Amino acid sequence: MGGIWEAGVKSMKFHLHRDVGNAKLNFEEFYTLLCQIEAVLDSRPLSTLSNDLDNLQVLTPDHFLIGISLLALPDYNRSILKSLV
């Protein structure tokens, strides 16, 4: 009955099991790992923000939560990159 949030729980469990395995973490390590996994899951792309092929930004759950993506691509100057090519 809760397919969407159950899929989120499954994704969290998958990443926890993959990263931790049988290791024992203290509270700070576990909390840091949970925050990092949360950032990854909340930065998954939902849709593009424009039809422009040069615009690489996508709409993520982070946009609804905090207004920006936590794992967004860094800003760079396209004119510098075009001069290198």
C-alpha positions in Angstrom: 0.0 0.0 0.0 3.0 2.4 0.4 5.0 1.5 -2.7 6.8 4.8 -3.0 8.1 5.1 0.5 8.8 1.3 0.7 11.0 1.8 -2.3 12.8 4.5 -0.5 13.3 2.3 2.6 14.6 -0.5 0.3 17.1 2.0 -1.3 18.3 3.1 2.1 18.7 -0.5 3.3 20.6 -1.4 0.1 23.1 1.4 0.6 23.5 0.8 4.3 24.2 -2.9 3.8 26.6 -2.2 0.9 28.6 0.4 2.8 28.6 -1.0 6.3 28.4 -4.8 5.8 29.3 -6.4 9.1 31.3 -3.4 10.5 30.3 -1.8 13.8 29.9 2.0 13.7 29.7 4.4 16.5 26.9 7.0 16.6 28.8 9.7 14.8 30.0 7.4 12.0 26.5 6.0 11.6 24.9 9.4 11.6 27.3 10.7 9.0 26.7 7.7 6.8 22.9 8.2 7.0 23.3 11.9 6.0 25.4 10.9 3.0 23.0 8.3 1.8 20.1 10.7 2.3 21.9 13.3 0.2 22.4 10.7 -2.6 18.8 9.6 -2.5 17.4 13.1 -2.4 19.6 14.1 -5.3 18.3 11.6 -7.8 16.9 13.2 -10.9 13.1 13.4 -11.3 13.0 15.4 -14.6 15.0 18.0 -16.6 14.4 21.7 -15.8 14.6 22.7 -19.4 14.8 21.3 -23.0 18.1 23.1 -23.6 20.8 20.5 -24.2 23.5 22.8 -22.7 21.5 23.0 -19.4 22.5 20.0 -17.3 20.3 20.8 -14.2 17.6 18.4 -13.2 14.7 18.6 -10.8 15.4 16.6 -7.6 13.6 15.9 -4.4 16.1 18.3 -2.8 14.6 21.1 -4.8 11.3 20.6 -2.9 13.1 20.2 0.5 15.7 22.9 0.5 15.5 24.6 -2.9 18.8 23.2 -4.4 20.3 19.9 -5.0 22.9 18.8 -2.4 25.0 16.9 -5.0 24.6 19.4 -7.8 27.2 19.7 -10.5 29.7 22.5 -9.8 29.2 25.8 -11.7 31.8 26.4 -14.4 32.4 28.9 -17.1 31.5 27.4 -20.5 33.5 29.8 -22.5 36.7 28.5 -20.8 35.8 25.0 -21.6 35.0 25.8 -25.2 38.3 27.5 -25.6 40.1 24.3 -24.4 38.4 22.2 -27.1 
